[in-house]
Structures are given as C-alpha cells and as structure tokens.
Amino acid sequence: MSESVGRPDDPRLAPYAHVGDAAWLRDQDLFVAEGRLVLQRLLDAGRYDVQSILVTPAAERALAARLASVTVPVLVCSQEVLDGVTGFNFHRGCLALARRPATPLPDAWPERDGVLLALEGVGNPDNVGGLFRAAAALGASGVLVGPGTADPLYRKAIRTSMGAVLQLPWAMALPWPATLDSVRKRGYRIVALTPASGAIPLRRFAESRHSRIVLLAGAEGAGLSSEALAAADDLVRIPIADAVDSLNVTVAVAIALHVLAPNLEA
C-alpha cells in the first residue's frame, strides 16, 4: 500500500536523509538499493529484509506491477522532495532501505564446482560492482571478499553491479590469506591473476580443466600482496601488448572468467 509524502521533514523519510552516509548505514545495519532495476532484483532475491521503499510518482507507475505485492511501506513523493531529503538527484526516482544480512563465511557455502572470484585490496566500489556484474554474467559461482576491498553493499557498488551483488553468493574471506588454505582443502585450485612474465598464459592454464578454481584478483597498480601470491597454487597471466603494462581489474577478471568458465561447464 503506497503512502503519499509531501514534505522533506516528514518523519517517515528521516532514514533517507542518511543514504549518503555509509558509516550511519553500517551502524544501523542498513544498505541502500538505488534504481528501478536494482530494486526489482532486491525484491526478486527474496532474502533481504526490506524496510521501506521511496519512489517518485513516475517510478511508482513504472513499477506498479512489482510493487503491488510488497508488504513494506511504499512512500511516494515528488522528485523535489526526494532530492531535498537525500541531498542527491536520484534521476530514476527510486530508493529502498534494507537490513544488512549476516555475511556467511566460506565454510557455510554448499559444495559446488566452478570458479570462485576472490578479491584482495580492490578499494574502488565501482570496480567491486563491475567485478560482481562480470562474475554473475560469466558464470562465477560466488565471490570471496578479502581485506582492503570495498563493501559490496555500498550504494555505488550495488548500483554499478546492476544488482548482481544482491543475486550472487558472497562471503568475507577472513582470516586472510588463511581462508584460501581452507578452501583448497575442499578441492579448489588457487589461481592468482598477475602480469608477471613468469606466470602461465591463461589459455594454456585453461587446458588443465580444473573443476574448482579460486581466481585471485587485486587492485590495479599494487596488484596482489606477496602473501596472496605465495598462497596460490598457480600464477596466471593474460598476454597483452608490450606497450601496455596492465589491464583494468574488471576487464582482466572478465577475460579470465570467459576463458575458464566454458572449460568448467564442459
């Protein structure tokens, strides 16, 4: 049931004044879903405790069929009121607040073959979102979030992922890199992406056709730590032109998943 809200100081909108404050959201165990597609994926996932939804009249009309079945408050306000309370121009006119779930540790996951993506030190939330989007699109079975990596439930990461963060299983990989040893005991091959010249070319490594792989990726520039590299079973590189020193981490991971996933499905 929708509720019309006409003023930015309406107490029902008070939590939305903090959508840009990541620390406040974490303290309240909340996260923000932004945009119509992301909201639909949040609702379709069916595993998140949605607190309320805030939409403009245009967004309410566009989402009418999906919102008809929700049981949480759907607050409807003008674009001006939405901008006034949030301090941002959310051009799609659609926000939701949801409770942060307890993030499982890798040992809680079911046994499955496939590629797990593990991230270390990827501090840019846009890159984290892009990595989740690539992982979901190219068949990764989940994501392990290592130290120094941006919060996958940060608003920008969710938005950049087009909601993939809300669909793909992920877990905190702590302690690091000891978690990799426990995953290895479950039959996974730990594979580090690196531009190092002595690493195995990606397509040659793919010929080994391992059924379970953890693909390690680090931030651009710094790359993976020496500890992460030492924890890997194999170092793998993507051959590139001599005039270029590296690839964007999202591009590199997408290429690696594109090469490895079909071999795992065969």
C-alpha positions, 0 to 999 in steps of 0.5 A: 500500500503506497503512502503519499509524502509531501514534505522533506521533514516528514518523519517517515523519510528521516532514514533517507536523509542518511543514504549518503552516509555509509558509516550511519548505514553500517551502524544501523545495519542498513544498505541502500538499493538505488534504481528501478532495476536494482530494486526489482532484483532486491525484491526478486532475491527474496532474502533481504529484509526490506524496510521501506521503499521511496519512489517518485510518482513516475517510478511508482507507475513504472513499477506498479506491477512489482510493487503491488505485492510488497508488504513494506511501506511504499512512500511516494513523493515528488522528485523535489522532495526526494532530492531535498531529503537525500541531498542527491538527484536520484534521476530514476526516482527510486530508493529502498532501505534494507537490513544488512544480512549476516555475511556467511563465511566460506565454510557455510557455502554448499559444495559446488564446482566452478570458479570462485572470484576472490578479491584482495585490496580492490578499494574502488566500489565501482570496480567491486560492482563491475567485478560482481556484474562480470562474475554473475554474467560469466558464470562465477559461482560466488565471490570471496571478499578479502581485506582492503576491498570495498563493501559490496553493499555500498550504494555505488557498488550495488548500483554499478553491479546492476544488482548482481551483488544482491543475486550472487553468493558472497562471503568475507574471506577472513582470516586472510590469506588463511581462508584460501588454505581452507578452501583448497582443502575442499578441492579448489585450485588457487589461481592468482591473476598477475602480469608477471612474465613468469606466470602461465598464459591463461589459455594454456592454464585453461587446458588443465580443466580444473573443476574448482578454481579460486581466481585471485584478483587485486587492485590495479597498480599494487596488484596482489600482496606477496602473501596472496601470491605465495598462497596460490597454487598457480600464477596466471597471466593474460598476454597483452601488448608490450606497450601496455603494462596492465589491464583494468581489474574488471576487464582482466577478471572478465577475460579470465572468467570467459576463458575458464568458465566454458572449460568448467561447464564442459 
